């Protein structure tokens, strides 16, 4: 396995906390870079990814960018995001301090986001799907700490290597899902330059 992504190689990420868009892009980029280097992946399969979808030996795409027609008879790794749940930290998600004295809101907020991604590993045989799933799972497991730091995640871990099954969207392929789970903390401030709600007055309705 290659660690070039974590040693100053091609890098499409920022060091800010991940959001749904950047997390999906990060995982797609990670798997692409892994299969873009000859010798990576299972030595029997020998799949090589290139940025030309017409000649690449393996298709690696986010879920919303692929169709059964684009796969054809090739193996693939399709990355999709699970729901993200939000848990606020503190009282109402606000870091408590002195209340405003001039009608302007200025406060610090925190939230913990819990989410996950699934890597659907596709092959024209069940064995191919199993082989790719094992390879992707080992990649995510071996570099879990580097992935966590690069995406500024609080936690990151390989959660499950699922069973091989027939893919409904593409009946000529088998799929084996690999899932990861993680948590990320979002922090933000409400500044004095945007006091719209604090200057708005409300009166109760009258009958």
Beta strands, then each sheet from edge to edge (+ up, - down):
strand 1: 58-62
strand 2: 75-81
strand 3: 85-88
strand 4: 94-95
strand 5: 107-123
strand 6: 155-166
strand 7: 174-190
sheet 1: 1+ 2+ 5- 3+
sheet 2: 1+ 2+ 5- 4+
sheet 3: 1+ 2+ 5- 7+ 6-
end
